[in-house]
Amino acid sequence: MLEAKLRYLPQKFEIIEDGHYVKCSVTGQTIFLDELKYWCVARQEPYIDGMASLQRHLQLMDENKRNDIEAKEAIADFYKKYSIEDMKDITVITENDEI
């Protein structure tokens, strides 16, 4: 048996490489294509069931929350280190700016 490669679309999936099954992104369990009912289009991930899908969603929410907290802590540390006077000469370059 071969593992398939799929593109997950709303309400359906497209077979990119032929195969018989995919692996659940959360549990690693085998999901035969005729039994595949749960996936995430945005993350392109298959799930064995609704519970695995929810588990992944909650995991990502937790990771995002931790990242937000770390970013806020880094900003707070920055402001503790530098005064407004120190920051007057800082130039912020965004990805749209030309150097």
Secondary structure, DSSP 8 states (H G I E B T S, - for coil): --B-EEEEETTEEEEEE--SEEE-TTT--EEEGGG--EEETTTTEEESSHHHHHHHHHHHHHHHHHHHHHHHHHHHHHHHH--HHHHTT-----TTS--
